[in-house]
């Protein structure tokens, strides 16, 4: 039987997947990260940026970067402006430091150029490949806990507490929380029955159930089609360079660069490890191409008018649905572009419907711990700290930092320095200097 174009281009047979599986995976990933379409402009608008322009920039940069990931790198990772980095952009750089949003965009643009340079030169690839296999497995498990925590928060099951930092909510009867619990049961049952597309089906069913519950609110005069295209922020970054240089740009640019660098590495390594994409040496083939998608996305995003574009941890939802090639990312890109027209329909999906999906993904990813040698303390200690620091510090990058600082130290004191890649020593030193000076 002759193979079709999509099969040949994306190497579907070689990756043991099908067009149907990839489409379902793309839909699932998009559904779990579609919140960024509204959340990113909500955050950046507080910095004074026009809401609809940021929405358009968010959608276009996400589509562009995901398309590059799919067509160039052939990986099922989706990208969009990153949460955390958009908050740093608004609350720290603009509102706290007093820079204009144009200057902040200029800083993001420069960090994007830095990403392109260190990707072309192979520095980013060397960093990824130097991370020990045990830490790669730990990153996967840590992301599982981190994304599960996000899901529990979004569901309203876990809330903040002055006494215990976080705690179980005292109001499980909240409609949105009840809906999330219903969704958790539905997705869990579908997965137990090994239904294809369980997570996506669960999200859709939960959203529908949320309508009579009042969680999903359909406003009077609702229309599923409403084109939102406004790019008045395009090119605005050029007006921020002089202000950025006058202020002293090094710390700001390094902050954007450092956090995104290790967030992206963590997501790529963690999700690919769980999906079985790493080679026999524990490295991700074509990682340079995957990192280039992130670099180009950040650069274009800053030009359009949005904060740093990064690889999304929510990609794991699609990967757990069987997504193995770039076709998954292409589907995500198409859906992002379509959301410019059907944004009201996309935004009907509440956090209460996507939260259960994130919790379930956490269940699926935590299994990576079984591949870590906990009998060897020099492997177990840094792996454990990597895992726990991600949810506890609420940052993938901080989890990686903990692991990369502790790993060479434990090997050094045990006299096993030959097991440490020289790049790991450099990374450990850079992380220490970052904490000391930044």
C-alpha positions, 0 to 999 in steps of 0.5 A: 500500500502506497504511503500518503504525503503526510505519512512520508513527510512526518514519518508516521509509520516509523513513529508508530502513529497515524493521522487520526492519532496525531489530530486527536493529540493536537486537539488535546494539546490545544484544548489544554493550552487555549487559555493562553489566548485570553490569559496572556493579553489579560496579563500584558494589558496591565502593562498598558498594552492593547488587549486585542493586539496582544491577543492577535500577537499571542495567537500568531506567535503561537501558531508560527512557533508550533508550525516551525516545531512541526515542519522543521523539527518534526516533534509534537511540542506546542509553543506559545507565550509563556506563563510566568515570563509574561508576569515577569514582563508586566509586574517586574519589568514594567510595573516594578522597575518602571520601564515601558512595555516597548522597552520590555519587548526590546529586551525580549527581542534581544533574548530571542536573538541570543537564543538563535545564536546559541542554538546555531552554535550548538551551545543549547544542544550541548547543554541538553545533551550534558544533562545526566539521564537520571536528571532527565527522568527526574525532570519528567517526573517533576513536571508531572507533579508541577502540572498536577499542582497547576491542575489542582489549583485551577480546579479549586481543589487546592488553595493557598494557606497562610498556615500551611502554604497550600491546603485542601479547599474548604468549599468542595461544593463550589460548582467549578470544583464539582465540575472538575471532579466530575471531569477527573472521574470521566477522564479517569474512566475513559483512560481505564477503558483505554478509549482513544482520545480520552483526555480530549473527549473528557474535556469536551464532555466536561465543558458540556456538563458545565453549561447547565451547572452555570460554570460555562456561561453563554452570554446573550447574543453569543456567536461562535464566530468573531474575527479579532485581528488588531496588530497595533503593537507590531514593531513597537519594540523598536521604540524601546531600545534607547530606554532599555540601554539607558536603564541598564539592560543586562539583568532584565535580558539575562532574566528573560534568557535564563528562565526561558532557556531552562524552562524550554530544556526542561519541557523538551527533556521531560516530555520526550523522556516520558514519550520514549523519544530519547535515544540510547544515550539519553539524548533527544535527536534533532534537539537543535531544530526543536530549540530553534522553533522556540528561538524564532517564536520568541523573536517574532513574538516580540516583534508582533507584541508579546512576551517570550514564547516557550515550549508548553508543558501542556504538550504532554497532554497530546503526547499522552494521547499518542502524539509522536510527530510534528503533525500534532504541532501543525494541528495546534498551529492551525487551531491557534490561527482558527481561534482568531475567528472562533475565539468565543467558542474556544474561550467557552472551555473553562479551567474547570474542564481543562484542570482534570486533564492536567491532573491526569497528565501528572499521573502519567508522567510521574512514572518516570521515577521508576527509571531512576536508580534510588539505590545510588544516593549520588543519583537519587539526591539530585533527582529528588531535589529536581522533582520536588523543587518544580512544584514547591518553587513553582518553576521548572527552571528552579527544579533543574537548577537544584538538580544541576547544582547538587549533582556535581557536588555529590559526585565530587565528594564521592570521588566519581567526578568522571561521571560528570560532563564538564558542561554540568560543572559550568551550568552549576557555577552559572546557577550559583552565580545567578542566585548570588548576583540576580 
